[in-house]
Amino acid sequence: MEFIDAVGKRRSVYDLGKAVLSDDAVSRLQRIAMDVPSAYNSQSQRVVLLLEKEHDALWDIVESSLRRRIGDKRYEGKTSEKIDSFRAAAGTVLFFDDTDVTSSFVERFPSGADNFPVWADHAGGMMQYAFWLAFADLGLGASLQHYNPLIDDDVKERWGLPAGWKLLAQMPFGAVNERPGAKEYMPVSEKIRVLR
Ligand SMILES: Cc1cc2nc3c(=O)[nH]c(=O)nc-3n(C[C@H](O)[C@H](O)[C@H](O)COP(=O)(O)O)c2cc1C
């Protein structure tokens, strides 16, 4: 698929089903994770690809965290349906920033101290978008979710992740059961000015 087609095809897809990610697809995602840029080439982005039972475990963590936070009664209904829809997907990508790395750049370049944490978020966003496009390119759907920081401690404990990894986002992905409807666009001239 042409890059520009993948950009147009990418949407927030919530109605997802199981799909097998081939070894080749996993390699391509690994390649993408390596190629996404970062400020000063700090490479503080970290990615965890959860498949099969590890994917299920994430959504179990989200469910139990939400039940603890809002209670069983409020969890039932819409919230429970939403979490079940993410669990029905094929896998989930977790995106992190390794704050130890980001902090080391603050120490090395004090004049940019305020910028590095912001740039780390930017680079995280670039990583998330690259994966989102990659899934579109693979013919899969995905959405971007934020159950952090509620789930951070349980996630780190379950997968033995370093304390300094800050969870930024979760991206459930899978087969597209139903594509989302049309979305509204603002006038292109308001969004981008082409000057020559
Ligand atoms: C930075 C960012 C954060 C987002 N956070 C969420 C989120 O927490 N939950 C969610 O369902 N969608 C989230 N979205 C998806 C947006 O709502 C969605 O991209 C937007 O409405 C446009 O729709 P589209 O993705 O189908 O083009 C997020 C998108 C971006 C770029």
The ligand as an ORCA input file, in Angstrom:
! r2SCAN-3c Opt
* xyz 0 1
  C      -3.245     11.897     21.073
  C      -4.518     11.125     20.875
  C      -5.165     10.582     21.975
  C      -6.316      9.788     21.800
  N      -6.878      9.163     22.883
  C      -7.922      8.343     22.694
  C      -8.459      7.587     23.776
  O      -7.973      7.664     24.913
  N      -9.507      6.767     23.538
  C     -10.052      6.636     22.286
  O     -10.996      5.854     22.112
  N      -9.561      7.337     21.241
  C      -8.512      8.166     21.407
  N      -7.991      8.845     20.339
  C      -8.609      8.707     18.999
  C      -9.311      9.973     18.527
  O     -10.507     10.184     19.216
  C      -9.527      9.808     17.016
  O      -8.271      9.647     16.400
  C     -10.226     11.004     16.394
  O     -11.548     11.142     16.852
  C     -10.260     10.902     14.860
  O     -10.871      9.697     14.451
  P     -10.077      8.624     13.573
  O      -8.942      8.074     14.425
  O     -11.051      7.578     13.223
  O      -9.502      9.318     12.384
  C      -6.848      9.611     20.495
  C      -6.190     10.191     19.405
  C      -5.038     10.916     19.583
  C      -4.333     11.478     18.370
*
